[in-house]
């Protein structure tokens, strides 16, 4: 099968990215390459922090709180809460929804108890149809309708409906930041591989405003502005190039307006987008129920662990 000329040019451009950036590194760009780290929530994997932000964002509690903020748990049949994923967790266990995020940001906040400790494929999707009666009405969709069936809400073939912990942890990724030496922004390349096929992700810049001051506060904004979405192909690969008006890997120091802590690849297992905040959906339900961080690219602080998965080949882009 022959590739279209435009597809071939894009593929070649991405394949040669590292080489071309290196050639210009001494002239126009300062290049930083950051591996992706699998996460189970905000700066957490197996219940332990991915990075230490105590020296660059000490007052952003969500980055270092213990117990950490989980956005997925392990399914526990018959229980009202999902379990914390640890090194001892059976990786064949199903991933399930959790209310850890809500417990931290809105203690005592209301959430439908039937949406907690639920395998991801059972959480369902918003549906607009003849029976639509509520903002957050959900339908657990079939994989594919029978031949001859009319228009209906359904999943594409090959979608990972109810992933296991092991499935969640297969993802690998790399982020390359080309900072312009004139200080006028940066170009960011992100590729994820072995993620969930035909899946919807959003990308977020998570960090601190007014770092290392009494006014320090956390933030999360769409990376590069809206839309900040990326979708994967049938093999779970997705790649994107993003132009920023600022330096993503700028120094975290007192006097700075802001400082990025990490970039998040945020998985929407309900296959829906909810605008400019990762913290709430259309009907006010938080992460951990419909979506959650699956991969983080730390840009500051001290990384405490090795990447859980190897990103190979190292060049950006996906095979067509």
C-alpha positions as CSV (number, residue, x, y, z in Angstrom):
1,X,0.0,0.0,0.0
2,X,1.5,3.4,-1.0
3,X,1.6,6.3,1.4
4,X,0.1,9.6,0.3
5,X,2.8,12.2,-0.4
6,X,1.7,14.4,2.5
7,X,1.7,11.5,4.9
8,X,5.2,10.4,3.7
9,X,6.6,13.9,4.1
10,X,5.1,14.1,7.7
11,X,6.5,10.7,8.6
12,X,10.0,11.6,7.3
13,X,9.9,15.0,9.1
14,X,9.1,13.4,12.4
15,X,11.6,10.6,11.9
16,X,14.4,13.1,11.4
17,X,13.3,15.4,14.2
18,X,16.1,14.5,16.7
19,X,18.7,14.9,14.0
20,X,17.4,18.2,12.7
21,X,17.0,19.7,16.2
22,X,20.5,18.6,17.2
23,X,22.0,20.2,14.1
24,X,20.4,23.5,15.1
25,X,20.9,23.2,18.8
26,X,23.9,25.5,18.8
27,X,22.2,28.1,16.6
28,X,18.5,28.5,17.2
29,X,17.3,26.0,19.7
30,X,18.0,24.5,23.1
31,X,16.6,21.0,23.0
32,X,15.4,19.0,26.0
33,X,14.1,15.4,25.7
34,X,11.9,14.0,28.6
35,X,10.7,10.4,28.9
36,X,7.2,9.6,29.9
37,X,6.3,8.1,33.3
38,X,3.3,5.9,33.8
39,X,1.1,7.3,36.6
40,X,-2.0,6.2,38.6
41,X,-2.9,9.7,39.6
42,X,-1.3,13.1,40.3
43,X,2.5,12.5,40.6
44,X,1.9,8.9,41.8
45,X,2.7,5.4,40.8
46,X,2.1,2.4,43.0
47,X,1.2,4.8,45.8
48,X,4.6,6.5,45.7
49,X,5.6,9.9,44.2
50,X,7.1,10.1,40.7
51,X,8.9,13.3,41.5
52,X,10.0,15.5,44.5
53,X,8.8,19.1,44.0
54,X,9.7,20.3,47.5
55,X,12.4,22.6,46.2
56,X,10.5,24.1,43.3
57,X,6.8,24.1,44.3
58,X,6.6,23.4,48.1
59,X,3.2,24.9,48.6
60,X,1.3,23.1,45.8
61,X,-0.1,20.4,48.0
62,X,-1.5,18.2,45.2
63,X,2.0,17.4,44.0
64,X,3.3,16.0,47.3
65,X,0.3,15.1,49.5
66,X,0.3,11.7,51.2
67,X,-1.6,9.5,50.7
68,X,-1.3,10.7,47.1
69,X,-4.2,11.6,44.9
70,X,-5.3,8.6,42.8
71,X,-7.2,8.8,39.6
72,X,-7.5,5.1,39.0
73,X,-7.8,2.2,41.4
74,X,-8.0,-1.5,41.3
75,X,-11.5,-3.1,41.1
76,X,-12.7,-4.7,44.3
77,X,-15.9,-6.8,43.7
78,X,-18.6,-6.1,46.3
79,X,-16.8,-3.1,47.8
80,X,-17.9,0.6,47.7
81,X,-14.3,1.8,47.0
82,X,-11.6,0.7,44.6
83,X,-8.3,-0.3,46.0
84,X,-4.9,1.5,45.8
85,X,-2.6,0.1,43.2
86,X,0.7,-1.1,44.8
87,X,3.7,-3.2,43.6
88,X,1.8,-6.3,45.0
89,X,-1.3,-5.6,42.9
90,X,-2.2,-8.4,40.5
91,X,-1.7,-6.7,37.1
92,X,-4.5,-8.8,35.6
93,X,-6.9,-7.0,37.9
94,X,-9.3,-4.6,36.3
95,X,-8.8,-0.8,36.6
96,X,-11.6,0.9,38.3
97,X,-12.9,4.4,39.1
98,X,-12.1,6.2,42.3
99,X,-13.1,9.3,44.3
100,X,-9.7,10.1,45.7
101,X,-9.5,13.4,43.6
102,X,-12.9,14.5,45.0
103,X,-11.9,13.6,48.6
104,X,-8.8,15.9,48.3
105,X,-10.3,18.9,46.5
106,X,-13.8,18.8,47.8
107,X,-14.1,16.7,51.0
108,X,-17.6,15.5,51.5
109,X,-18.5,16.4,48.0
110,X,-21.3,14.5,46.3
111,X,-20.8,11.9,43.6
112,X,-23.0,9.1,42.5
113,X,-21.8,6.1,44.6
114,X,-22.7,3.8,41.7
115,X,-19.9,5.4,39.6
116,X,-17.1,4.5,42.1
117,X,-15.3,1.2,42.0
118,X,-16.6,0.5,38.5
119,X,-14.5,-1.0,35.7
120,X,-13.8,1.8,33.1
121,X,-15.8,0.3,30.3
122,X,-18.9,0.3,32.5
123,X,-18.9,4.0,33.3
124,X,-20.6,4.7,30.0
125,X,-21.0,7.8,27.8
126,X,-23.3,10.8,27.6
127,X,-26.0,10.1,25.1
128,X,-28.3,12.6,23.4
129,X,-31.4,10.8,22.1
130,X,-35.1,10.2,22.5
131,X,-34.6,9.1,26.1
132,X,-32.3,11.9,27.2
133,X,-33.6,13.3,30.5
134,X,-30.6,14.3,32.5
135,X,-27.3,16.2,32.0
136,X,-25.3,13.2,33.0
137,X,-27.3,10.3,31.7
138,X,-24.8,7.5,30.8
139,X,-25.0,4.5,28.5
140,X,-22.5,1.6,28.5
141,X,-22.0,1.3,24.8
142,X,-21.6,-1.9,22.7
143,X,-18.4,-2.4,20.8
144,X,-20.0,-2.5,17.4
145,X,-23.6,-2.7,16.1
146,X,-24.8,-5.6,14.1
147,X,-24.8,-5.2,10.3
148,X,-27.9,-3.4,9.1
149,X,-28.4,-1.5,12.4
150,X,-29.2,2.2,12.1
151,X,-27.2,5.0,13.7
152,X,-26.4,4.2,17.3
153,X,-23.9,5.1,20.0
154,X,-21.1,2.5,20.0
155,X,-17.4,1.9,20.4
156,X,-15.1,1.3,17.5
157,X,-13.7,-2.2,17.1
158,X,-10.5,-2.8,19.1
159,X,-11.2,-0.2,21.9
160,X,-9.9,-1.4,25.3
161,X,-13.2,-1.3,27.1
162,X,-12.2,-2.7,30.5
163,X,-8.4,-2.5,30.8
164,X,-6.4,-4.2,33.4
165,X,-3.7,-2.6,35.5
166,X,-1.2,-4.3,33.3
167,X,-2.9,-2.8,30.2
168,X,-2.8,0.7,31.8
169,X,0.9,0.4,32.4
170,X,2.0,-0.6,28.8
171,X,2.0,3.0,27.6
172,X,5.4,4.6,26.8
173,X,6.1,8.2,25.6
174,X,8.6,10.9,25.0
175,X,8.4,14.7,24.9
176,X,10.9,16.9,23.1
177,X,11.0,20.6,23.9
178,X,12.8,22.9,21.4
179,X,13.3,26.2,23.2
180,X,14.0,29.1,21.0
181,X,17.2,30.9,22.1
182,X,15.6,34.3,21.4
183,X,13.2,33.5,24.2
184,X,10.1,33.7,22.0
185,X,8.5,30.5,23.0
186,X,9.1,26.8,22.3
187,X,8.0,23.9,20.1
188,X,6.9,20.7,21.8
189,X,6.7,17.3,20.3
190,X,4.9,14.5,22.1
191,X,4.5,10.9,21.1
192,X,2.8,8.1,23.0
193,X,3.0,4.4,22.0
194,X,1.3,1.3,23.3
195,X,-1.4,3.4,24.8
196,X,-5.1,2.3,24.4
197,X,-6.1,2.0,20.8
198,X,-8.6,4.5,19.3
199,X,-8.4,6.4,22.6
200,X,-8.9,10.1,23.4
201,X,-6.3,12.0,25.4
202,X,-5.9,15.6,26.3
203,X,-2.5,17.3,27.2
204,X,-2.1,19.6,30.2
205,X,0.5,21.9,31.5
206,X,0.5,21.4,35.3
207,X,2.6,23.7,37.5
208,X,2.8,26.6,40.0
209,X,2.1,30.2,39.7
210,X,4.3,32.6,41.7
211,X,6.7,29.7,42.7
212,X,8.6,29.8,45.9
213,X,6.6,32.8,47.3
214,X,3.7,33.1,49.8
215,X,1.4,33.4,46.8
216,X,2.4,30.1,45.2
217,X,-0.6,28.2,43.8
218,X,-1.1,25.2,41.5
219,X,-2.5,25.4,38.0
220,X,-3.5,23.1,35.2
221,X,-4.1,24.6,31.7
222,X,-4.6,23.0,28.3
223,X,-1.1,22.6,26.7
224,X,-0.9,24.9,23.7
225,X,-4.5,26.1,24.2
226,X,-7.8,24.5,23.2
227,X,-8.2,22.1,21.5
228,X,-5.5,20.1,23.4
229,X,-6.7,16.7,22.3
230,X,-4.7,13.8,20.8
231,X,-6.1,10.5,19.6
232,X,-4.4,7.2,19.1
233,X,-4.4,4.8,16.2
234,X,-5.3,1.1,16.1
235,X,-1.9,0.4,17.7
236,X,-2.2,2.9,20.5
237,X,0.1,5.5,19.0
238,X,-0.5,9.2,18.9
239,X,1.8,12.1,18.1
240,X,1.5,15.9,18.1
241,X,3.5,19.0,17.5
242,X,2.5,22.1,19.6
243,X,3.7,25.7,19.4
244,X,3.9,27.5,22.7
245,X,4.4,31.3,23.4
246,X,6.5,30.5,26.5
247,X,9.4,28.2,27.5
248,X,7.9,25.0,28.8
249,X,11.2,24.0,30.7
250,X,11.8,27.5,32.2
251,X,13.5,27.7,35.5
252,X,11.5,27.3,38.7
253,X,12.7,30.2,40.8
254,X,11.4,33.0,43.0
255,X,10.4,35.9,40.9
256,X,9.2,33.8,38.1
257,X,5.6,34.3,37.0
258,X,5.0,30.5,36.8
259,X,6.8,27.2,36.6
260,X,5.7,24.0,34.8
261,X,5.9,20.9,37.0
262,X,4.9,18.3,34.4
263,X,2.9,17.7,31.3
264,X,0.1,15.2,31.6
265,X,-1.3,12.8,29.0
266,X,-4.8,12.6,30.4
267,X,-6.9,9.6,29.3
268,X,-10.7,10.1,28.7
269,X,-12.1,6.6,29.1
270,X,-15.6,8.0,28.4
271,X,-14.2,9.2,25.0
272,X,-15.5,12.7,25.7
273,X,-14.0,16.2,26.1
274,X,-15.0,18.7,28.7
275,X,-13.3,22.0,27.8
276,X,-10.6,23.9,29.7
277,X,-10.5,22.1,33.0
278,X,-9.4,18.5,33.7
279,X,-11.0,18.7,37.1
280,X,-14.7,18.6,36.3
281,X,-17.0,17.4,33.5
282,X,-20.2,18.8,32.1
283,X,-22.2,17.6,35.1
284,X,-19.5,18.5,37.7
285,X,-18.0,15.1,38.2
286,X,-14.3,15.0,38.9
287,X,-11.4,13.1,37.4
288,X,-11.1,9.6,38.6
289,X,-14.7,8.9,37.4
290,X,-14.5,9.7,33.7
291,X,-10.8,10.4,33.1
292,X,-7.4,10.5,34.7
293,X,-3.7,11.0,34.2
294,X,-2.0,8.0,32.6
295,X,1.4,9.5,31.7
296,X,3.4,12.4,33.0
297,X,6.5,14.2,31.5
298,X,8.2,15.9,34.5
299,X,9.8,19.3,33.6
300,X,11.0,20.4,37.0
301,X,11.7,19.0,40.5
302,X,13.7,15.8,41.1
303,X,12.5,12.6,39.4
304,X,12.6,9.7,41.9
305,X,12.0,6.7,39.7
306,X,13.1,5.3,36.3
307,X,10.7,5.2,33.4
308,X,8.5,2.1,33.7
309,X,8.5,1.5,30.0
310,X,11.0,2.0,27.2
311,X,10.1,4.3,24.3
312,X,11.4,2.7,21.1
313,X,12.2,3.8,18.5
314,X,13.2,7.1,20.0
315,X,12.1,9.2,17.1
316,X,8.7,10.9,17.2
317,X,5.7,9.9,15.1
318,X,3.6,6.8,14.4
319,X,3.9,4.3,11.5
320,X,1.2,4.6,9.0
